Amino acid sequence: MDRSSFNLAAHVLARATAQPDKIALAVLGPTRSERWSYGRLEAAVRGVGTALLEAGLGPGDQLLLRLGNGVAFPLAYLGAIAVGIVPVATSAQLTTPELDAALRDISPAAQVVGEGLATSSRPLRTIAEKELLTAVNFRPADYILGDADRMAYIMFTSGTSGRPRAVAHAHRAILARAMMFEGWYGLTAEDRLLHAGALNWTFTLGTGLLDPWTMGATALIPAEGTALTALPLLLKRHDATLFAAAPGVLRKLLKTPEKLALPRLRHTLTAGEHLQPALRDAWEAATGKGLYDAYGMTECSTFLSASPAGAPSLTVQPGRRVKITEDGTIAIHRAEQGLMLGYLEAGRAGDPHAPGLTQTLTRGLNLDLPLTDDHFLTSDRARQDVDGTIHYEGRTGEMMNAGGYRVSPLEVEAALAGLAGIEDVAVAEVPVKDTSIIAAFHTGPAPLPRATWQAHLEASLARYKHPRALVHLSALPRSANGKLIRRALPPLFEAHSDD
């Protein structure tokens, strides 16, 4: 493969030449589905590329995507990349103030906007979703080829632990994803993969669309507004062989009255937050099929995973340049193909003292890739057994202190998750007067007596790891994609301390 003459979109859609009539995408509605063959999809992507160029955009320009879970999202995303324009994916749920905050670090030349979605207060050239969809019949643009290390797209971190950051990725990022095909998915060209997440999320965009298309498989996406309770029927009706969803989605599906009888399902994939053993056991019991979890981040495509063809627990995927440091930090080597180019940081052009500054871009933007000994140090901790098994312990800032001992909230959550009456659980260190304590928060039918949960923990956790309180909530604070917002827990403890 010539890395000096490469384009991410061309790579993803290369199967269109050999199998133009095979279904690449089905957007699943309650009564009908919208189907796109590989040939039609590739022609539409390149037609959108032509339309964007005719609208005055050019290579290197940023295009803000304000789109929902429809076919317009992948058409705009890949259409921009095909002609060298840099798409900026954003959640459809963002408000105008949130968008304004995000735009401090990026400089889009235009935006594609779906009906009814919020837009930034910054004046931007706007292309309506309906207008974009008329471009599918335009003359197909030629792919703009170049160095695989050049910028391809921008994603935002979830912001669950602070302000979202703009992450720039290169065209080469798609090459790293091939390591998941056996290292996590067990993906084949015959698979029909249904993903339950929003398309603007890295997990959904990669696992739900780009990877199946690269392999020549079929991607199944629930239409905008599809109820969670409809997923079991869609999985069965459309012969899904693989299902991908965040643990929070799986937890909710286990509570629905619909049976999870899925004869064509081979196994399920999950990522986005830590998978508790109790949830794995419950899902596998309900479906009779395996559940394989993975760990990744916006800054680097998924690189730790279990798989049906390999280890049953998290390990480093073959070919990945990742290690666990002596202090337990997950570290990614700068040569890892899936690692970001860097964070986009506004207002730092020409600053020679900016730590980690590795490249100055045009249009007044900078890339910040902080490295230590040639490694990007994540904010996540883990420990590794001699057989290579990795035990994820959580984010560095989320580790708790109990009497001088470091305690992972994930360990406490796993111990509580198996207790009857607890449906969803999260743990955090919370301030109380002039000290702090470990507190647990749960959902379920009713609050649990202290004696009940304390007796349960006696058999599984050292006393210093026990929560001092268990707070009953109607729902845990989660993002639109189901990720726990742990920093929102301490205020909830204060609000419920008198209950």
Salt bridges, closest charged atoms under 4 A:
GLU42 OE2 - ARG46 NH1 3.54
ASP61 OD1 - ARG363 NH2 3.02
ASP105 OD2 - ARG163 NH1 3.20
ASP142 OD1 - ARG46 NH2 3.98
ASP149 OD1 - ARG3 NH2 3.41
ASP149 OD1 - ARG172 NE 2.76
ASP191 OD2 - ARG266 NH2 2.57
ASP211 OD2 - ARG177 NH2 2.84
ASP239 OD2 - ARG264 NH1 3.77
GLU273 OE2 - ARG478 NH1 2.81
ASP293 OD1 - ARG280 NH2 3.33
GLU336 OE2 - ARG320 NH1 2.51
GLU345 OE2 - ARG165 NH2 2.11
ASP368 OD2 - ARG348 NH1 3.54
ASP374 OD1 - ARG334 NH1 3.27
ASP380 OD2 - ARG395 NH1 3.61
ASP385 OD1 - ARG383 NH1 3.84
ASP385 OD2 - HIS391 NE2 2.75
GLU393 OE2 - ARG383 NE 3.44
GLU398 OE1 - ARG486 NE 3.07
GLU411 OE2 - LYS465 NZ 2.69
GLU413 OE2 - ARG486 NH1 2.60
GLU423 OE1 - LYS255 NZ 3.11
ASP424 OD1 - ARG251 NH1 3.33
ASP424 OD1 - ARG478 NH2 3.04
GLU458 OE2 - ARG463 NH2 2.46
ASP499 OD2 - HIS496 NE2 3.99
